[in-house]
């Protein structure tokens, strides 16, 4: 997760947790406004950032591995 700001890392983690980019953006950037179009645009920008996208993929893979271990146990 190199090269990410703390907020970008929080966004990636929240996105993997919720599966919703707008909600992840609201959580990680402390958005109090209901301007949903603005939030959607900013969330999409973050998802296209190569470092953020790579972090999301890495976190999803780790989550998948944990799920498989739990199911196998």
C-alpha positions in Angstrom: 0.0 0.0 0.0 2.9 2.2 -0.8 2.3 5.7 -2.2 -1.1 6.2 -0.7 -2.2 9.0 1.6 -3.9 7.9 4.8 -7.3 9.0 3.3 -6.7 7.0 0.1 -5.8 4.0 2.1 -8.9 4.5 4.2 -11.0 4.8 1.0 -9.5 1.5 -0.4 -10.3 -0.3 2.9 -13.8 1.1 3.1 -14.5 0.3 -0.6 -13.5 -3.4 0.0 -15.6 -3.5 3.1 -18.8 -1.9 1.6 -18.4 -2.5 -2.1 -19.7 1.1 -2.6 -17.3 3.8 -3.8 -19.5 6.7 -2.8 -20.0 5.4 0.7 -16.2 4.6 1.0 -15.5 8.2 -0.1 -17.9 9.6 2.5 -16.4 7.6 5.2 -12.7 8.3 4.4 -13.0 11.9 3.5 -15.5 12.9 6.2 -18.1 14.2 3.8 -21.0 15.8 5.5 -22.8 17.1 2.4 -25.4 15.1 0.5 -24.1 16.3 -2.9 -24.2 12.7 -4.3 -23.0 13.6 -7.8 -19.9 15.3 -6.5 -19.1 12.3 -4.3 -19.6 9.9 -7.1 -17.2 11.8 -9.3 -14.5 12.0 -6.7 -15.0 8.3 -5.7 -14.6 7.3 -9.4 -11.4 9.4 -9.7 -10.0 7.6 -6.7 -10.8 4.2 -8.2 -8.9 5.0 -11.4 -5.8 6.0 -9.5 -3.3 3.1 -10.2 -2.1 3.0 -6.6 -5.6 3.0 -5.1 -6.8 0.4 -7.6 -3.8 -1.9 -6.9 -4.5 -1.5 -3.1 -8.1 -2.4 -3.6 -7.1 -5.6 -5.6 -4.6 -6.6 -2.9 -7.1 -6.1 -0.1 -9.8 -8.0 -2.0 -7.3 -10.9 -2.5 -6.5 -10.9 1.3 -10.2 -10.9 2.1 -10.8 -13.8 -0.2 -7.9 -15.8 1.4 -9.3 -15.2 4.9 -12.8 -16.3 3.7 -11.4 -19.5 2.2 -9.5 -20.3 5.4 -12.6 -19.7 7.4 -14.8 -21.9 5.2 -12.2 -24.7 5.1 -11.8 -24.6 8.8 
